[in-house]
Amino acid sequence: MALRHRPTTPHHSAQDALRVLETVARHTSGVTETRLARHTGLDRERLTVLLRMLRRESYVEQTADGSYATGEALERLGSAHGREEAARDRLQRTLERLRDSTGAAVCISRYVDGEVSVTQYADSPAAPKVNEWVDFRVSAHATAVGKSLLTQLDHAGRRDHLARHRMARLTSRTITSDKLLLSRLESQPPTVPVLDLQEYAVGTVCAAVPITAGAAVGCLALSLPVEHAHRLRRAADELNRNAAEVLLSLAI
């Protein structure tokens, strides 16, 4: 299996944010926004947006003189003791904030050893997660999560997956033609959320965006009851705009 080289907007944002963090970490006594702009090559408007995100996540903090220094979250992640737990907690808080801002259950999924795996999620009674009535590993053809992950594979990787998992009809909207599905996956723009409009489960709509870093195939997704389908595109756009924060949490 090979990845298609299609870097997304969240990928670029996360890469820029990492450059800012690396620069801040090198300046142990603090660094001004002017020097950050010069060292990173980012324009001031772009840098201001990234610094706002990094401060919100506590990766950086602003000192009394207005310069920027390493924040509490980054210091904790940089410690060998409890690093894995700190990273998971940080990611969970990011997912919970996304759940609240989108009004939808949110999850992260990975494509690991040829299978779909939901690795972390944030839901609530007001934002219920999808009822996994059919194992996600065998229903990638019908879910936003699965389709988003498959778009990030090359043609051979997709064919291999579909050869191992029969495309069962789960609802009247499920695509069961591998030719049609492969055509849609091929034409899916990388920066546009993948949608599931009751293809996996009657009564649920979903959206997913890629959060691939390096060789790791992943996606960020949300789900809504069908009575809130009118909110799906707006929620998906919100998810896409904030995917860089999740990708950054995974990359640090």
N, C-alpha and C positions, 0 to 999 in steps of 0.2 A: 504493500500500500504506500502511496506517495501523496503528499499534500499538494494542492494547487496553490501556487504562489499568488495569493490575492489579499494583500494586507488591507485591513479595514480601518475606518476612521478611529474606532476605539484603540486599535493597535498603535496607530500613530500617536494618539494622545498619551497612551501609557508610556511609549518610548520617550516622548518629550518630558513627561513627568519624571521618569527615571533619570534623565539627564540633569534635571533641576536638582533632584535629591542627591545625586552624586556630587554635584558642585557644592551644595550646601554642606554635605558631609566633609568635604575637603577643607572647608573654611571653619575650623573649630571655634573661632571667636566671632562667627557671624559674617554674613555677606549681604550687601545691599542689593536692591532690585536692579539697579543700574549695572552693577558688576555681574549679577546673574544673567542679565540680558546679553552682556558682552561675552561671557564665558560659554553660554549655551547656544548663542546665535538665534534665540527666539525673539520675535518682536514684542514690544511692551504689552500690547493688548493680549496676545496669546499667553505671555508669561503671567500676567495678572490673573487670568482665568485659572491657570494651572496652580498658582500659589493659593488662590482661594480654595480650590479643591484640596490641596495638600494640607492647608491649615485646618479645614473642616475634619479631615481624617486624622489630625494630630501627627502627621508625618513631619511637618515643620512648625515652628512657632516664631512669632514676631517679637523681637526684644524691644526694650524701652526706647532704644535709639532708632527703631524702624527697620533694622536689619533682620535677616532670617537665620535661624539656627535649627539644628536637629530637634524634632519633637519627641514627645514621650512614646508614641506608638512606634516610631522608627528605632528608638533606642531599645525598646523591649524586643522588637523583632531581631535586632542585631545581637541580642544576648543568646548565648548557646543554651542557657537554662530556660526551659519552657517555651522555646521558640515556636515549635509546632502548634502548641496549644494557643499561643498568642496570635499566630497567623490565622488559625481557624476562628478564634473569637473575633478578630478584626474583620474577617470576611463575613461572619454571621451578622455583625452589626451593620455592615454595608448592605447586605441582603435585606435586613429588616427595615432599613431606611428606604430602600427601593420599594419594598412591599407597601410601606405607608404612603410613599409619594405617588405610586401608580394605582394604589387601591386594589392590588392583585397579588395572588401568591406568586412567589419568585423562586426559581431554582437554578442551580448550576449543573450542567451535565457534561460528561467527558466521553470520548470514544476510546476505550481502553481494550487492547488485545482483540480488536474486531467486534466489540460489543458496546452498546449504549449503556451508560451508567449515570444515574442521577446521584451526585455526590453530596449536595448540600441544598437546603431549601429554607425559606421563611414563609410561613403562612399564619393564619389566624382565623377565628370563627367568622370574621367579616370578609376574609380573603382566603377561602378554602383552596387547598391544592387539588390537583386532578386525582380522581379516584383511579388508581392503576388496576383497571379491571382486566386488562390484557398486559402481560409483561412487556415493559418498554423495550426490552432487548429484541423482541420479535415483531415489534410494531413500528419500527422507525419510518416505514413508508407512510404512516398515517399521522404521526405526531410532528408538531413544530420543532421539538427538540431533535427528533431523529432526522428530519429533513435538513435542518440547519447543519447537523454534524456531517451528513452525507454530502452536502454541497462543498464541504471542505476537503473531501477526498478526490483523488483523480478518478477518471472513468473506470479504470480497472478495479480500484478499491470499492466503488459503488456496486459494480457488477458482482464482485466477490460477496459483498454483504447481502445483496438481493438473492444470490444463488443459495446462500445458507439459510435465509429466512423467507418463507413463502409469504407473498403479499395477500394476506387474508382480508376479506371485506368485513370491516368492523361496523360501519354505518353505511347508509345509502350514498354518502359523499366520499367514501374511501376510494382512492385511486388503486386499482389492482393491475393495471397494465404497466409492466416494467418499462416499455418503450415510452409511454406518456410520462411516467415519473422521471425517468432519466432525462428526457427533454426539458422538463420543468426545472430540474435541479441544475442542468447545464446553463439555463438562461436566467437563473436567479441572480440578481445584482448583489454583490457582497455587502453593500451598505444598506440594503433594504431588508427589514425584518421578514422572516419566513412565517407564514400564518397557517394555522390549523382551524378551519371553520367547521367544527363538528365532524371531522374526518376520523378522529380517534374515538370520541365518545359523544353521544347525543347529549346536548345540554351544556357543553363546554367548548369555549374557543380559546386559542392559545397563540402566542407569538414568540419567536426566538431570534437572537442575534449572535453572530460568532464572536468568541473571545479566544481566538487561537494565538498562542505564543510559541514560536519555534516549531518543534515537531509535535506539540501537544494539541490535539483537536478538542475544542470545547465550545460550549454555547451557554448563553444566559437566556432564560425563558420565563414567561409569565402565563397565568391562566385566569380566565374569568367565566363565571356562569353565563350562559347564552343570553339571559335577560339583560346583561351588561355589555353585550356585543358592540353596542354603539360607542363604547369607551375604548375598544380594543386598539384602534390605530393610534389614538392619542397616547394610550399607555405604552404601546410598542415604541413610539417615538421617544417617550421619556426613558424607557429602558435602554434604547440605543444611545441616547445622549449621555447616560450614566454608566455605560458598559466599561468605559475606561477605568473607572474607580475599582470595579471588580477585577479587571485584568491586571491593574497595578497591584492589588492585594495578592494576586496569584504570583506575580512576577518577583516581588520583593523577597 
